[in-house]
Amino acid sequence: MVSAVIYPKRHASIAKGFWQHSGEGISSRRAELCHRAFIDGFLVPRSEYGDGNKDAVPASPPTSLKGPRRYRKGKVTIGLEDDVPLESVSNATLAQQQHRNIDECAQFVEERYGRNLDVSLAGKAKLAIRKRIAGGLTADVDLDTTAEVVHSTLNIRQVPGFSEDDVYLYPSGMSSIFNTHRILMACRGRVKSICFGFPYIDTLKILEKWGPGCLFYGKGSAEDLNDLERRCKRGEKFLALFCEFPSNPLLKSPNLQRIRALADRFDFAVVVDETIGNFLNIHVLPDADVVVSSLTKVFSGDSNVMGGSSILNPLSRYYDRLKKTMGAEYEDNYWAEDALFLERNSRDFVTRIARINKNAEAICDCLQASGSGEPAVHIRSDIA
């Protein structure tokens, strides 16, 4: 279901902030399909369902004829109407029909010869993505066999008991952060959070605007952790500490071991954004209660689809409560077509990351050899 919110003009700044920071809303592919469905007459007012009964079923659209339209005899299909003689159709209708023909041709070429599959496979595509994020699917396999792929014995995430059932997909990376914060408040109450280190700005805005506010440590230094420890000893309570590993764009990595120790001692959750590091290079789940990520960037690698994920640590003290709350609150809003694009894009994720790592190391060696500017730092994944 797609809905729109109409609000008084005086609340425009609030609405804009939600749209700008939360990552919620529909994707361009979903909007395009809805627009096309409206033009073609598949979206109708509820009053047309029959006697105002919202449970009534509208008339079914005509069954599409099989085969290319050029072989049909003098008739075209217009929206929900019956076939009509070609000579009685207006130029505008013919143009609309031609546009649909082009769309169908493009879809056929994409599915038959291109990179993506029919939307009926969206469920399997989402399962493949979740398995890939969980570390149990590292090969390029057919979607029909995805459900048969067992969990990797390598345990990439380094947390016993973790599986794709602990992975939740969202329409964007910011949506995963926004909803993780929302779920934590629903689970543990509305308490102030901590933003540790200078983050991607939307993360800070989410913590500041949707909840009781946040304590912001922009430097993310050892001194900041000392201050946090003093505050906790004085009795201040916090919902969760949000950080990035490493941060975007400053590439600073917080001391997760000390943060974990403080969280265990003073009862707050730890949420780590692993987008920049990615789970093949860094292993942050053992020190986090929740790990979030934008799948739009390196996981996809193709700049043509958005996505986000939130994963739960089954060893977290909050796991049972978070799992129960997710069961009641989580809604899979990830659009089917977007899932297909993301699944196909991410099939070479493992080999692509190896290439990126090798190139990054070569660039660092070059910069270090030049002797100019700030020192270049690159943490090799095989020793991280």
C-alpha positions, 0 to 999 in steps of 0.5 A: 500500500502507498499512502500520502500525508497531507499536513498544514503549511506551518508544519512544512519544516517538520515534514521536510526534516522527516523526508530528508533524514529518515530514509523513509518513502518509496523508491523511484522504481515503485513510484514509476510503477504506481504512476504507470498503474494510475495512468493505465487505470489500475489505481481507482478510488476506493468508492469505486470498489462497490457500495463503499465496501472497502473489502469488495474486490474491484473488477479484474483487468483483462487477461493480457494476450500472449505474444508480440502485439504486432501479430494481433488483429486490429485491436489494442488493450486500453487500461481496464477497458475491453478491446476496441477497434483500432480505427476508433482509438485516438492519437493520445491513446495510441501514443500511450499504448506505444509507450507501454509496448516499449516498456514491455519490450525493455522488460523482456530484453532485461529479463531474457538477456540482461542482468535481472529476473522476473519480480516473482523471484523477489522473495528469493532475491531478498533471502539471497541478500540476507544470506549474503549479509549474514556471510552464508552465501559467498558464491554466485548461485541461481535464485532457485537454489538459494534456499538450499544454501546452508550457513557458511562454516567459516562464520564470517560474522564471528558470532555463534548462532547468528543467521539470516533470520537476524537480518532485516532489510530496509529501503535505504541505509538511513531507514535502517538507522531511523528504524533501529533507533525507533525499535530501541525506543519501543523496546527500552523506553524513550531515553537519550542516545549517544552519537559518538564520533563525527557521523554522516549528518543524517544519523545525528539529526535522527537522534536529535529530532526523533526522541529525547535528544542525544549526547554528541561526542564529535571527536570520538576520542579517549577523552570523550569516553572518559567523560561518558564514563563520568556521566554514567557514574553520576547516574545518567542513563542512555538508550544506545551509543551510535557510531560508525566504524570507520566514520564517514567522512573522517575515517576515524575508528572508535575504541569498540572494546572500551565502548562495549565494556562501558555499555555492559557496565552501565546498561546501554546498547551499542549500534555500529554502522559498518558501511565504510568498512564492510563485514568482509574487512571488519568484524564489529558484530561481537562488540555491537548489539545491532549493526546497521549498513547502507547497501547502496554503496559498496555492497551494491557497487552499481549506483542504480539501487538503494537499500539498507540492513539492520542485523541483531547480535543473538548474544546481546543482552537485549536480543530477546526483547529486540527480536520480540519488538521487531516481530511486532513492529518490522514491516518489509517495505523493500520494493521487489524490483529494488531487491532484484537489482541489489541481489544481482549487483551484489553477487560479485561482492566478495571478489569486488571487495578483494579488488578494492582492498588491493587498489586501496593498498596500492594507492596508500603505498604510492602516497606514502612513497611520495612523502607529501601530505598527511600519512596514508593509512590502510588497514589490510583485511588479512591482519585487521 
